[in-house]
Amino acid sequence: MSEIPEIVRLACEEKLGASVSASTALTGGDINEARLLVTDQGRFFLKMNDDPALAPVVFRKEAGGLEMLKKAGALRVPEVVAEGTVGEYGFLILEYIEPGAPSPVFWRYFGAGLADLHRSTASAFGLPEDNFIGSLEQKNTLAPDWPAFFVGSRLEPMVNMAYKSGRFELKDVLAFQQLYRKMAGLFPKEQPALIHGDLWNGNYLVDRQGAPVLIDPAVSYAHREMDLAMTRLFGGFPPEFYEAYHESYPLEAGWRERLPVGQLYYLLAHVNMFGGSYVQQCRAILKGIA
């Protein structure tokens, strides 16, 4: 059996009430180690992390995000089986999704399903507690309107982090401050929408029925165009996805032109995690807005 730490295996067996007979490493995890667990009660998906900054809390936050998405009932989400910490490790056990091939209506179903998810609303933007996007803390301080939330809990924290680390120069901070002053007129006023929060090609699966399954969320109640912005950042989803979304829950005119503004948050997260060309992408968007 491919080795997992003994204390993690024992903790999983206690949570599952089952004996782990095999553990296979799975690809795709940049931050956490992912495994397929084979037990006498079936197969399960395991994530674990021993980073002292993440292990104690990250999987509790992820489990909460998955439960919020599941409660919305719009798209399939893996069942949360258990989460916890043992020794230096945090771990999360999820339902194992048997992989399949996309059905002929996969993208239309996905687009309409995301629109249904975005109909889940709240009285304020944000969440009662912070969570994570990737390995970074994501601020969720409740705010009565989108500009206040987007600036205060999305852009400013990431810009300040990038400046303190030396990835941004003072000119970059000043350029973002100019954007903050314009924010009130950039997005149409809408009610807060429950969003996945990190919706790119790596954060969904295809199940045996050929339907989409949402994974690895960074949920909040935000402007729904944020999810669409992220889907277009790394290659984009096919046109039928956006057509089905718009048919189900029409977007305000100019949404395509607003996507780069929403993408700034996700690019900022990549600046802080990886640096490199993401700095130039942020500068290019800011220049275009100016």
HELIX and SHEET records of a PDB file:
HELIX    1   1 GLU A    6  LEU A   16  1                                  11    
HELIX    2   2 VAL A   58  ALA A   72  1                                  15    
HELIX    3   3 PHE A  106  HIS A  118  1                                  13    
HELIX    4   4 TRP A  146  PHE A  149  1                                   4    
HELIX    5   5 PHE A  150  LEU A  155  3                                   6    
HELIX    6   6 GLU A  156  LYS A  164  1                                   9    
HELIX    7   7 LEU A  170  LYS A  182  1                                  13    
HELIX    8   8 MET A  183  GLY A  185  5                                   3    
HELIX    9   9 GLU A  225  THR A  231  1                                   7    
HELIX   10  10 PRO A  239  SER A  248  1                                  10    
HELIX   11  11 TRP A  255  PHE A  274  1                                  20    
HELIX   12  12 TYR A  278  ILE A  289  1                                  12    
SHEET    1   A 5 VAL A  20  LEU A  26  0                                        
SHEET    2   A 5 GLU A  33  THR A  39 -1                                        
SHEET    3   A 5 GLY A  42  ASN A  49 -1                                        
SHEET    4   A 5 TYR A  89  GLU A  95 -1                                        
SHEET    5   A 5 VAL A  80  VAL A  86 -1                                        
SHEET    1   B 2 ASN A 131  ILE A 133  0                                        
SHEET    2   B 2 LEU A 136  GLN A 138 -1                                        
SHEET    1   C 2 ALA A 193  ILE A 195  0                                        
SHEET    2   C 2 SER A 220  ALA A 222 -1                                        
SHEET    1   D 2 TYR A 204  VAL A 206  0                                        
SHEET    2   D 2 PRO A 212  LEU A 214 -1                                        
END                                                                             
